[in-house]
Amino acid sequence: MDLKKTPLHQWHVDHGGKMVDFEGWSLPMSFSGITDEHNQVRKSGGVFDVSHMGRLKFKGRHARKLLERACSRRISDMQVGQCRYSLLLNDKGGIRDDVLVYRLGDDEFMMVVNASNRQKIKDHLASLQESDDLKVKTEDQTESTAMIAIQGPNVMELASKVSSEVPTLKRYRFVTKNLVVIKLMVSRTGYTGENGVEVILPAGATGMALKLMMKDLDANQADALIKPAGLGARDTLRLEAGMPLYGHELTEETNALSTGLGFAISMDKDEHENGEEFVGQAALKATLAEGGPKEALVGLEIDSPRTARQGMDIMSDGASVGLVTSGCKSPTLGKSIAMAYVTQAHKEPGTNLTIVSGKNELPATVVPLPFYKAPKK
């Protein structure tokens, strides 16, 4: 089967991107190397192609009602120009997806979903719409638009060349701007733990926009302000920042209350005016009534040059107490780190555990998340 190509595909090839199959899309794993790109983002800035992420637009008098029903977080009190991170759950309180919701108008919203879940979420929302007889027009804009993430401490210097308004945006806010003849939606969001923006624009305007936005971008220039970065660095950056990834920390079997994402779960949303009980809320209430989730998501520092991998067993006193969900050698910290679910009795920072890596045992210590926080400017 032919891989889908994002509007930036040729740009990646021209800049030496090492292309791989990612969820059916041809995307760059790296350009100059994962560690080099990781460090570039931490010290200055990098640009990522995230066009494979699904972009769904909702419009109509019941758009808010549909999203209130689907999302674990309140939607009605969002302001126009605001984004919110939320979860979409199944009936058992497991996680269908983690998403960003943008409020474009009173009855107009956009949702960014994970590439692997795009069709699943479209089907789920269509089912909710049909069962509740909701009047909503849904448009899948994934392949008619592009999405670019520009992340790093010097990114706002670049953004100021496009607009004086963008650098003053608060986190999880967005604006619509015209760059010459190109309409851009720029949000103060990202997945690296650094300052930065994500830009959504028409697919056909991507080449022109990159030239206008990134005149200083040069993959071969050692001191370039912003350089291209791939999937590999995006994963190590998000792991250092303690950000969960669907398919690793978040799955259909993961109870949402065990994730540490309490800010994204409004357990009282059905009690507010125009409130809706969200899908999965009853299951979460039942979990709380039973004493809460049995597991918790934690960070682990590993006293070994080896790295932990998803699915590795975690032991304490000869008993299995959890599983690794993600792991890497942290370029910033210079040590191996991992995220894992462990039993509630083993979640406290300072707890000593052992990760089973084949015939090897890796000593690990529970530490607070995130592993890394960007210095405040």
Secondary structure as GFF3:
##gff-version 3
##sequence-region A 1 377
A	DSSP	beta_strand	4	5	.	.	.	ID=ss1
A	DSSP	alpha_helix	9	14	.	.	.	ID=ss2
A	DSSP	beta_strand	18	22	.	.	.	ID=ss3
A	DSSP	beta_strand	25	30	.	.	.	ID=ss4
A	DSSP	alpha_helix	34	43	.	.	.	ID=ss5
A	DSSP	beta_strand	46	49	.	.	.	ID=ss6
A	DSSP	beta_strand	54	59	.	.	.	ID=ss7
A	DSSP	alpha_helix	63	70	.	.	.	ID=ss8
A	DSSP	beta_strand	83	89	.	.	.	ID=ss9
A	DSSP	beta_strand	95	105	.	.	.	ID=ss10
A	DSSP	beta_strand	108	113	.	.	.	ID=ss11
A	DSSP	three_ten_helix	115	117	.	.	.	ID=ss12
A	DSSP	alpha_helix	118	131	.	.	.	ID=ss13
A	DSSP	beta_strand	137	140	.	.	.	ID=ss14
A	DSSP	beta_strand	145	151	.	.	.	ID=ss15
A	DSSP	alpha_helix	155	162	.	.	.	ID=ss16
A	DSSP	three_ten_helix	166	168	.	.	.	ID=ss17
A	DSSP	beta_strand	174	179	.	.	.	ID=ss18
A	DSSP	beta_strand	182	187	.	.	.	ID=ss19
A	DSSP	beta_strand	196	202	.	.	.	ID=ss20
A	DSSP	three_ten_helix	203	205	.	.	.	ID=ss21
A	DSSP	alpha_helix	206	213	.	.	.	ID=ss22
A	DSSP	beta_strand	227	228	.	.	.	ID=ss23
A	DSSP	alpha_helix	231	240	.	.	.	ID=ss24
A	DSSP	three_ten_helix	256	258	.	.	.	ID=ss25
A	DSSP	three_ten_helix	262	264	.	.	.	ID=ss26
A	DSSP	three_ten_helix	269	271	.	.	.	ID=ss27
A	DSSP	alpha_helix	281	289	.	.	.	ID=ss28
A	DSSP	beta_strand	295	302	.	.	.	ID=ss29
A	DSSP	beta_strand	313	316	.	.	.	ID=ss30
A	DSSP	beta_strand	319	330	.	.	.	ID=ss31
A	DSSP	beta_strand	335	343	.	.	.	ID=ss32
A	DSSP	three_ten_helix	344	346	.	.	.	ID=ss33
A	DSSP	beta_strand	352	357	.	.	.	ID=ss34
A	DSSP	beta_strand	360	367	.	.	.	ID=ss35
###
